[in-house]
């Protein structure tokens, strides 16, 4: 497959990686990057993630066959509103935000006639920030969730499935926005909150001794604070549900330690070891 023009709004880590991946695989004649700052656009052009850059949203998306919004999740509805009247007829819009229910509802409510929209979430990334850390193979072997609602057009799902697979995505699942948010709360959002709480609970006198295990367990705490703020705000209901389950699990371990229930503790550790090893 090959698009004439792809517009990427947001030329950071994910947007830049998309541009590099699209250009590497020759999936578009022209890749346009749209950013807020001249420095970001220069950096994206400098690492060949885009062909052309602009700060003008309307100009950037004009005549694009595919528009990808790759910005923090709270900004997506505002950006969509700004470009609503500038889509090419027949264009496909997707966004790669980490939460979906609020975003999908906001976009579908005002989606212009003749424009297709599908939410996408590639489960790939890094705690790093910025286009300088972009990687054209970031999506290779990854899993991706696309959202489907009653308003989703089948042909746009098929087109985006081919697109993402062309970028190296290995597995694609189709979920409702609400189911997506439940899943990522458990496997992405709670781990980040746990890493944040863990690293914030350690005293200055102890943290200087932190080694491999602690660093591995808290790596994701180095993620962009603005992105994680937006995730928590837009997925509050599912995160709170998942936090409740995590708190009960932690309380169970605490009670077993307090009562010195050695064999029950061993079984808890054995259970987690078995589940974790299956992920490998």
Buried (B, 14 or more C-beta within 10 A) or exposed (E): EEBEBBBBBBBBBBBBBBBBBBBEBEBBEBBBBBBBEEEBBBBBBEBBBBBBBBEEBEEBBBBBBBBBBBBBBBBBBEBBEEBBEBBBEEBBBBBBBBBBBBBBEBBBEEBBEEBBBBBBBBBBBBBBBBBBBBBBBBBEEBBBBBBBBEEBBEEBBEBBBEBBBBBBBEEBEBBBBBBBBBBBBBEBBBBBBBBBEEBEEBEEEEEEEEEEEBEEBBEBBBBBEEBBEBBBEBBBEBBEBBBEEBEEEEEEBEEBEEEEEEEBBEEBEEEEEEEEEEEE
